[in-house]
Amino acid sequence: YLPMVPDYIRGIINMRGQMIPILDIRARLGMPTQEEDSLVVVINLGDVQLGILADAVDQMLDIPKANIHPLPANSAQPLMSGMCSLPDRAGTMMVLDCEQLMPND
């Protein structure tokens, strides 16, 4: 239990001497959490590192910013900032707005 911390922050890990908070996106979105078989993806938000619980990682891609398009005006996708087509016509991917993950307080 971490006092004064939002309930979607699940804890912290020590990675190479850095303390990294672990965020559960499912809890952040008000969805049921998945306690088993989660893995942690560490991202950089400026000079802050954040661990995100993920169900799975299929692949890692570098997507040029020019290929990321705004969401349609009628889209109500929380925490998403855009979308892009995947290489080889493999579908469409939503782009997570990582800045919205952290609390504003």
Secondary structure, DSSP 8 states (H G I E B T S, - for coil): --TTS-TTEEEEEEETTEEEEEEEHHHHTT-----SS-EEEEEEETTEEEEEEES---------GGG-B---TT---TTEEEEEE-GGG--EEEEE-GGGTS---
